[in-house]
Amino acid sequence: MANFVLVHGAWHGGWVWRHVVEGLAGAGHRVHAVTLTGLGERAHLMSPAITLETHITDVVNAIEMEEMDQVVLAVHSYAGMIGTAIADRRPGRLRHLVYVDAVVPKPGESWSSTHTSATREARLMAAQASPDYSFPPPDPAVYGLTARNCEWVARHQTPHPGHTYQATLDFDPRRVAATPRTFVNCTQPALATIDAIRPRLADSRFWDGAWLSGGGVRVVELKTGHDAMISAPDELTRVLLDCA
């Protein structure tokens, strides 16, 4: 039996992993899908006080309270910031880190660092105009979702805490790279805000060479959109099971 902790990306919640949770639990594993503060069923906690550190603490506490070791930690999109932080700060708790079409930052970068200036400006302006310093979700069609899946996600998405957007993360790349890693590259359609991350996956200079060394890394392509846990849950579940 393996231990899985699943962390959603921006505007989402633990709900987004529903089919993957069913698949992993059905295979006999322990699974915990975290919902980050201010999102999903915890949207009532939205506050300008929420930061990247709040969300890192959410996941650290989930691992601690669930008393999980040798965790396969799957982080989606924005939550790549969180997974990187946990591999740096709690490497002994992890068995494998899975970046699901996620941000893989350089030390000192923020989630916003690889975005276009137009995207950054639009999100920051929206946050500044909001009473709780949040910015609204995009149309789920950008994730490649259609019909019922698109409608379902549109009903469930909630605004995202704005102070997570430009918060920088300092970490030791070699300590993070000591944990075996998998990047799930969702390519049809590819999400524009992840496009700047994709060249890093085969770059021998990334993390001063640590990315391609350490505990080992692999890239798995899924020919689906950004929300693979919805559009290709069986395929993503198989990738996660391979990591266990």
N, C-alpha and C positions, 0 to 999 in steps of 0.2 A: 504494500500500500504506500502510495506517495502522497505528499502534501502539496496542494496547489493553492496559491493565493493569486487572485486575478484583480487587476486594477484598471479601471476604465479611464478613458481620456476626457478631454474637455467636453462640457455640456451633457455628459452622459451620467450614468450611475451604475450600481451593481446589476441593475436590471438588464443591461446590454449583454451580459454573459449568460443569459438564461439557458440557451440551448447547449452551450459549452459546459456549463455546470452539470446539466443532466447527463451529458456524455461521459464526463470524467467520473462523476459519482456512480453512474451505471457500470463503469469499469472497476469499481471497488475502491476508489481513491477518496481522500478527504479534500474538500474544496471549500474555499471561503472567498466570496466575491465582495470586495470592499466597496463601500460607497463613501466618497470623499466629502468632507464637511462643506455644506452649502449647495450640494448637488443631489440629484435624484430624490429619494425619500427624505433626504436631509436638507432639502432646499430651504426649509423654514429657518435654517441656521445661517443663511447667507448674511455676510457682514463685511464691511471694509477691513476688518481685522484679520481676515483669512489671508494667509500667505502660503508660499511654497512650503515653508517649514511646517505649517499646519497640516498639509497633506502628507508630507513625509512622516510626521508623527502619527497620523491616522493609520498608515500602513505598518509602521513599526509596532504600534500598539496592537493591531490586529494579529500580527504574527506572535507577539508575546501572549496575548490573552487566549489565543487558540492553542498555545503551547506547541507550536510547530517548529520542527527542525528539518534540515535538508529540504528546504522549500523550493519548489519550482515556481518562481515569481514571474508572472506574465503581465507586462505593462503595455498599455495601448496609447499611442499618439502622445499627447502632452505628458502622460505618466512615465514616459521614458526618462524625464527629469527625476522622478521619484525613484524609479528602479535603479538608476545610476547612483543616487544618493545612498540607497540602502545597501547596495553592493560595496560601497565605500565604507559605510559605517557599521554594518552588521554582516560582513562577508561570511562569518562562520555559520550563519543561519540559512544560507542559500546553497542549493544544489545546482540550480541552473537559472539564468536570467534570460527571459524571452522578451525581446522588443517586438511588439506586434505593430508594424508600420509606425514606429515610434520615433520620437526625438532621441538622438544620441549626441549629447552635447560635448563640446570641448570644455575643459576647466575654465571657469569664469564666464561661460555663456549663460544666457537665459533662454527660456522657451521662445522668446521673440527674436532671438539673435539671427536666426536663419530665414526670417520672414522678409518679404519685400517691405519697403518703406510705406507703401500704400496700405498694406494689411496692418502694419503696426499702428499707423496713424488712425485708421478707421476704428480699430479695437480700443485704442486709448481714448479717443474722442467719445466713443460710446460709453466707456466706463466712467469718464468724467461727467457725462450727462446723467448718469444713473444715480439714484439716491443711495444705493448700497455698493457703489463702485464695482459693477459687474458689466459684462458685455454679452449680447444675445447670441444664440446659436445660429449657424447657417442653415440653409435649406438642406435636408439630408440627402437630396439628390447629388450633392457634391461628393458623397461617399460612394456613389454608384448604386444607391438603393432605388428601387422602383416599387410601384403599386403598394401592396399592403405593408411591406417592410418599411418603405419610405414614410407612409402615413403613421405607422406605429412609432417610429423614432421621432417624428415631428411632434407627436403627442407627449412624448416622454422627456424630450430635451428641456434643459433649464439653463438660465444664464450662468456664466462662469465667473468666479471671483477674479476681479481685475488685478489684484496685487500679486497674483501668481505669474503674471505675464512677463514682467521685466525683472523678476527676481533671479539673480545669478546664483550659480552653483559651483562651489569649489570642491574639488575631489582629487584623489590620487589615481590617475588612470591605470597604473600598474596594479594597484590593489583591486580596482574594479575588474580589470581584465583577468585576474586570477580566478574569477568565477566563470565557468563555461557559459557561453552566450550563444543565442540563436536570434537572428533578425528575420522576421517574417515580412517579406517584401510584397506588398499588395499592389499589383501593377495594372489592373483593368477595371476601372480607370485609376491611374496614379493620382494621388492627392497632391495638389501643387505645393502645399506648405511642408510636405515631407520630401519633396524633390531635392532640396539642398542637402538632405541627409544621405541620399542613396549613393553618391560618389564616394562617400567616406568608407563605405562597407568593404571596398577592395583597395583602399589607399594604404600603402605600406608605411606612410608617414603619419597616419592618423594616430592620435594619442602618443606621438613620438615612437611609433612602432608597436605600442602595447596592444592596440586593438586586435591585430592579427596574431598575437602570441598569447602568453598567459595560459589560462585554462582552456583556450581554444574557442573558435567562433565559426559558425556556419551561417549561410544565408539560404533561406528557403523561399522560393517564389510561389505565391498563390495568385492565380489569374482571376482575381476578384477585386472589389473595391476596398476602401479604407476600413469599413466596419465588417471585417471578415467574420467576426463572431456572429454576425447576423446573416450575411450573404453567403458564407461558406463555413458554417459551424462544424460540420463533420470533418472537413479537411483541416481546419484549425485545431480541432480536438486531437486529430491524429498527430499533428506536429507536436502538441504539448505532451502527449503520451510518449512520443519518442524521446523527449527531454527528461523523462522520469527514469 
